[in-house]
Amino acid sequence: MATRGRLRDNVEYLLKSLLARATNHWQTNMPNTVYMDLAPHANQVTHSGI
C-alpha cells in the first residue's frame, strides 16, 4: 500500500512540474558555476518557507 501512495505522489509531482514548466512558472536562471557549487551540497540547502 505504501508503494501505491508513493507512486501517486511521484505522478502528482511530475504533472505539477510539467504544468509549471509549460506555463513558465518554473524558471531558474543560474550560472553553471553556481549550480555546480550547490549540487554537491544539495542536502545542506533548505527552502525559505515562502
PDB file as gemmi writes it, atoms N, CA and C in Angstrom:
CRYST1    1.000    1.000    1.000  90.00  90.00  90.00 P 1                      
ATOM      1  N   MET A   1       0.818  -1.196   0.000  1.00  0.00           N  
ATOM      2  CA  MET A   1       0.000   0.000   0.000  1.00  0.00           C  
ATOM      3  C   MET A   1       0.865   1.264   0.000  1.00  0.00           C  
ATOM      4  N   ALA A   2       1.992   1.226   0.685  1.00  0.00           N  
ATOM      5  CA  ALA A   2       2.878   2.386   0.719  1.00  0.00           C  
ATOM      6  C   ALA A   2       3.422   2.703  -0.672  1.00  0.00           C  
ATOM      7  N   THR A   3       3.667   1.662  -1.460  1.00  0.00           N  
ATOM      8  CA  THR A   3       4.187   1.860  -2.816  1.00  0.00           C  
ATOM      9  C   THR A   3       3.173   2.587  -3.686  1.00  0.00           C  
ATOM     10  N   ARG A   4       1.905   2.251  -3.518  1.00  0.00           N  
ATOM     11  CA  ARG A   4       0.855   2.908  -4.305  1.00  0.00           C  
ATOM     12  C   ARG A   4       0.798   4.401  -3.983  1.00  0.00           C  
ATOM     13  N   GLY A   5       0.912   4.749  -2.713  1.00  0.00           N  
ATOM     14  CA  GLY A   5       0.914   6.156  -2.315  1.00  0.00           C  
ATOM     15  C   GLY A   5       2.132   6.884  -2.847  1.00  0.00           C  
ATOM     16  N   ARG A   6       3.266   6.212  -2.825  1.00  0.00           N  
ATOM     17  CA  ARG A   6       4.498   6.812  -3.334  1.00  0.00           C  
ATOM     18  C   ARG A   6       4.395   7.027  -4.839  1.00  0.00           C  
ATOM     19  N   LEU A   7       3.818   6.071  -5.543  1.00  0.00           N  
ATOM     20  CA  LEU A   7       3.627   6.208  -6.985  1.00  0.00           C  
ATOM     21  C   LEU A   7       2.709   7.386  -7.283  1.00  0.00           C  
ATOM     22  N   ARG A   8       1.623   7.498  -6.539  1.00  0.00           N  
ATOM     23  CA  ARG A   8       0.688   8.609  -6.729  1.00  0.00           C  
ATOM     24  C   ARG A   8       1.386   9.947  -6.481  1.00  0.00           C  
ATOM     25  N   ASP A   9       2.212  10.002  -5.443  1.00  0.00           N  
ATOM     26  CA  ASP A   9       2.954  11.228  -5.144  1.00  0.00           C  
ATOM     27  C   ASP A   9       3.913  11.579  -6.282  1.00  0.00           C  
ATOM     28  N   ASN A  10       4.587  10.567  -6.825  1.00  0.00           N  
ATOM     29  CA  ASN A  10       5.524  10.815  -7.922  1.00  0.00           C  
ATOM     30  C   ASN A  10       4.809  11.283  -9.174  1.00  0.00           C  
ATOM     31  N   VAL A  11       3.668  10.699  -9.475  1.00  0.00           N  
ATOM     32  CA  VAL A  11       2.893  11.116 -10.646  1.00  0.00           C  
ATOM     33  C   VAL A  11       2.380  12.537 -10.437  1.00  0.00           C  
ATOM     34  N   GLU A  12       1.917  12.828  -9.238  1.00  0.00           N  
ATOM     35  CA  GLU A  12       1.431  14.176  -8.935  1.00  0.00           C  
ATOM     36  C   GLU A  12       2.554  15.197  -9.094  1.00  0.00           C  
ATOM     37  N   TYR A  13       3.743  14.884  -8.589  1.00  0.00           N  
ATOM     38  CA  TYR A  13       4.887  15.786  -8.733  1.00  0.00           C  
ATOM     39  C   TYR A  13       5.225  15.990 -10.208  1.00  0.00           C  
ATOM     40  N   LEU A  14       5.244  14.914 -10.968  1.00  0.00           N  
ATOM     41  CA  LEU A  14       5.566  15.002 -12.380  1.00  0.00           C  
ATOM     42  C   LEU A  14       4.573  15.908 -13.110  1.00  0.00           C  
ATOM     43  N   LEU A  15       3.285  15.706 -12.864  1.00  0.00           N  
ATOM     44  CA  LEU A  15       2.271  16.517 -13.532  1.00  0.00           C  
ATOM     45  C   LEU A  15       2.372  17.991 -13.139  1.00  0.00           C  
ATOM     46  N   LYS A  16       2.598  18.247 -11.857  1.00  0.00           N  
ATOM     47  CA  LYS A  16       2.725  19.639 -11.401  1.00  0.00           C  
ATOM     48  C   LYS A  16       3.966  20.298 -11.976  1.00  0.00           C  
ATOM     49  N   SER A  17       5.067  19.571 -12.019  1.00  0.00           N  
ATOM     50  CA  SER A  17       6.291  20.160 -12.552  1.00  0.00           C  
ATOM     51  C   SER A  17       6.173  20.409 -14.053  1.00  0.00           C  
ATOM     52  N   LEU A  18       5.528  19.496 -14.775  1.00  0.00           N  
ATOM     53  CA  LEU A  18       5.317  19.716 -16.212  1.00  0.00           C  
ATOM     54  C   LEU A  18       4.412  20.919 -16.460  1.00  0.00           C  
ATOM     55  N   LEU A  19       3.357  21.045 -15.673  1.00  0.00           N  
ATOM     56  CA  LEU A  19       2.459  22.187 -15.807  1.00  0.00           C  
ATOM     57  C   LEU A  19       3.201  23.488 -15.500  1.00  0.00           C  
ATOM     58  N   ALA A  20       4.006  23.479 -14.452  1.00  0.00           N  
ATOM     59  CA  ALA A  20       4.766  24.680 -14.087  1.00  0.00           C  
ATOM     60  C   ALA A  20       5.740  25.069 -15.188  1.00  0.00           C  
ATOM     61  N   ARG A  21       6.403  24.090 -15.771  1.00  0.00           N  
ATOM     62  CA  ARG A  21       7.341  24.388 -16.857  1.00  0.00           C  
ATOM     63  C   ARG A  21       6.599  24.871 -18.102  1.00  0.00           C  
ATOM     64  N   ALA A  22       5.478  24.254 -18.402  1.00  0.00           N  
ATOM     65  CA  ALA A  22       4.715  24.620 -19.598  1.00  0.00           C  
ATOM     66  C   ALA A  22       4.151  26.031 -19.501  1.00  0.00           C  
ATOM     67  N   THR A  23       3.865  26.489 -18.296  1.00  0.00           N  
ATOM     68  CA  THR A  23       3.283  27.822 -18.108  1.00  0.00           C  
ATOM     69  C   THR A  23       4.328  28.841 -17.658  1.00  0.00           C  
ATOM     70  N   ASN A  24       5.609  28.472 -17.770  1.00  0.00           N  
ATOM     71  CA  ASN A  24       6.729  29.356 -17.406  1.00  0.00           C  
ATOM     72  C   ASN A  24       6.700  29.818 -15.952  1.00  0.00           C  
ATOM     73  N   HIS A  25       6.232  28.964 -15.067  1.00  0.00           N  
ATOM     74  CA  HIS A  25       6.280  29.260 -13.640  1.00  0.00           C  
ATOM     75  C   HIS A  25       7.483  28.608 -12.974  1.00  0.00           C  
ATOM     76  N   TRP A  26       8.213  27.796 -13.702  1.00  0.00           N  
ATOM     77  CA  TRP A  26       9.380  27.113 -13.157  1.00  0.00           C  
ATOM     78  C   TRP A  26      10.566  27.495 -14.021  1.00  0.00           C  
ATOM     79  N   GLN A  27      11.200  28.574 -13.652  1.00  0.00           N  
ATOM     80  CA  GLN A  27      12.356  29.053 -14.396  1.00  0.00           C  
ATOM     81  C   GLN A  27      13.504  29.261 -13.427  1.00  0.00           C  
ATOM     82  N   THR A  28      14.649  28.789 -13.793  1.00  0.00           N  
ATOM     83  CA  THR A  28      15.834  29.003 -12.986  1.00  0.00           C  
ATOM     84  C   THR A  28      16.924  29.547 -13.880  1.00  0.00           C  
ATOM     85  N   ASN A  29      17.309  30.765 -13.619  1.00  0.00           N  
ATOM     86  CA  ASN A  29      18.411  31.382 -14.341  1.00  0.00           C  
ATOM     87  C   ASN A  29      19.598  31.397 -13.388  1.00  0.00           C  
ATOM     88  N   MET A  30      20.413  30.384 -13.489  1.00  0.00           N  
ATOM     89  CA  MET A  30      21.532  30.225 -12.574  1.00  0.00           C  
ATOM     90  C   MET A  30      22.787  29.896 -13.375  1.00  0.00           C  
ATOM     91  N   PRO A  31      23.858  30.635 -13.120  1.00  0.00           N  
ATOM     92  CA  PRO A  31      25.103  30.302 -13.808  1.00  0.00           C  
ATOM     93  C   PRO A  31      25.557  28.879 -13.483  1.00  0.00           C  
ATOM     94  N   ASN A  32      26.165  28.232 -14.440  1.00  0.00           N  
ATOM     95  CA  ASN A  32      26.612  26.859 -14.258  1.00  0.00           C  
ATOM     96  C   ASN A  32      27.564  26.722 -13.070  1.00  0.00           C  
ATOM     97  N   THR A  33      28.395  27.724 -12.836  1.00  0.00           N  
ATOM     98  CA  THR A  33      29.345  27.646 -11.720  1.00  0.00           C  
ATOM     99  C   THR A  33      28.618  27.612 -10.379  1.00  0.00           C  
ATOM    100  N   VAL A  34      27.533  28.371 -10.257  1.00  0.00           N  
ATOM    101  CA  VAL A  34      26.755  28.368  -9.019  1.00  0.00           C  
ATOM    102  C   VAL A  34      26.077  27.017  -8.842  1.00  0.00           C  
ATOM    103  N   TYR A  35      25.494  26.494  -9.914  1.00  0.00           N  
ATOM    104  CA  TYR A  35      24.836  25.184  -9.845  1.00  0.00           C  
ATOM    105  C   TYR A  35      25.820  24.099  -9.421  1.00  0.00           C  
ATOM    106  N   MET A  36      26.987  24.092 -10.032  1.00  0.00           N  
ATOM    107  CA  MET A  36      27.981  23.068  -9.709  1.00  0.00           C  
ATOM    108  C   MET A  36      28.455  23.189  -8.267  1.00  0.00           C  
ATOM    109  N   ASP A  37      28.421  24.388  -7.720  1.00  0.00           N  
ATOM    110  CA  ASP A  37      28.792  24.575  -6.315  1.00  0.00           C  
ATOM    111  C   ASP A  37      27.692  24.070  -5.391  1.00  0.00           C  
ATOM    112  N   LEU A  38      26.426  24.292  -5.769  1.00  0.00           N  
ATOM    113  CA  LEU A  38      25.304  23.901  -4.916  1.00  0.00           C  
ATOM    114  C   LEU A  38      24.962  22.418  -5.005  1.00  0.00           C  
ATOM    115  N   ALA A  39      25.086  21.836  -6.187  1.00  0.00           N  
ATOM    116  CA  ALA A  39      24.664  20.454  -6.390  1.00  0.00           C  
ATOM    117  C   ALA A  39      25.317  19.465  -5.423  1.00  0.00           C  
ATOM    118  N   PRO A  40      26.628  19.523  -5.171  1.00  0.00           N  
ATOM    119  CA  PRO A  40      27.222  18.572  -4.222  1.00  0.00           C  
ATOM    120  C   PRO A  40      26.736  18.785  -2.784  1.00  0.00           C  
ATOM    121  N   HIS A  41      26.166  19.952  -2.502  1.00  0.00           N  
ATOM    122  CA  HIS A  41      25.726  20.286  -1.149  1.00  0.00           C  
ATOM    123  C   HIS A  41      24.209  20.393  -1.053  1.00  0.00           C  
ATOM    124  N   ALA A  42      23.507  19.721  -1.952  1.00  0.00           N  
ATOM    125  CA  ALA A  42      22.047  19.865  -2.015  1.00  0.00           C  
ATOM    126  C   ALA A  42      21.375  19.484  -0.699  1.00  0.00           C  
ATOM    127  N   ASN A  43      21.898  18.515   0.016  1.00  0.00           N  
ATOM    128  CA  ASN A  43      21.276  18.105   1.280  1.00  0.00           C  
ATOM    129  C   ASN A  43      21.458  19.151   2.370  1.00  0.00           C  
ATOM    130  N   GLN A  44      22.293  20.161   2.146  1.00  0.00           N  
ATOM    131  CA  GLN A  44      22.522  21.206   3.139  1.00  0.00           C  
ATOM    132  C   GLN A  44      21.685  22.446   2.866  1.00  0.00           C  
ATOM    133  N   VAL A  45      21.077  22.517   1.680  1.00  0.00           N  
ATOM    134  CA  VAL A  45      20.287  23.677   1.292  1.00  0.00           C  
ATOM    135  C   VAL A  45      18.857  23.472   1.752  1.00  0.00           C  
ATOM    136  N   THR A  46      18.250  24.531   2.317  1.00  0.00           N  
ATOM    137  CA  THR A  46      16.868  24.432   2.773  1.00  0.00           C  
ATOM    138  C   THR A  46      16.001  25.435   2.016  1.00  0.00           C  
ATOM    139  N   HIS A  47      14.717  25.178   2.028  1.00  0.00           N  
ATOM    140  CA  HIS A  47      13.759  26.073   1.388  1.00  0.00           C  
ATOM    141  C   HIS A  47      13.446  27.221   2.335  1.00  0.00           C  
ATOM    142  N   SER A  48      13.207  28.377   1.772  1.00  0.00           N  
ATOM    143  CA  SER A  48      12.963  29.565   2.598  1.00  0.00           C  
ATOM    144  C   SER A  48      11.613  29.526   3.298  1.00  0.00           C  
ATOM    145  N   GLY A  49      10.705  28.648   2.867  1.00  0.00           N  
ATOM    146  CA  GLY A  49       9.410  28.519   3.518  1.00  0.00           C  
ATOM    147  C   GLY A  49       8.396  29.546   3.062  1.00  0.00           C  
ATOM    148  N   ILE A  50       8.626  30.123   1.908  1.00  0.00           N  
ATOM    149  CA  ILE A  50       7.709  31.153   1.394  1.00  0.00           C  
ATOM    150  C   ILE A  50       6.403  30.504   1.033  1.00  0.00           C  
TER     151      ILE A  50                                                      
END                                                                             
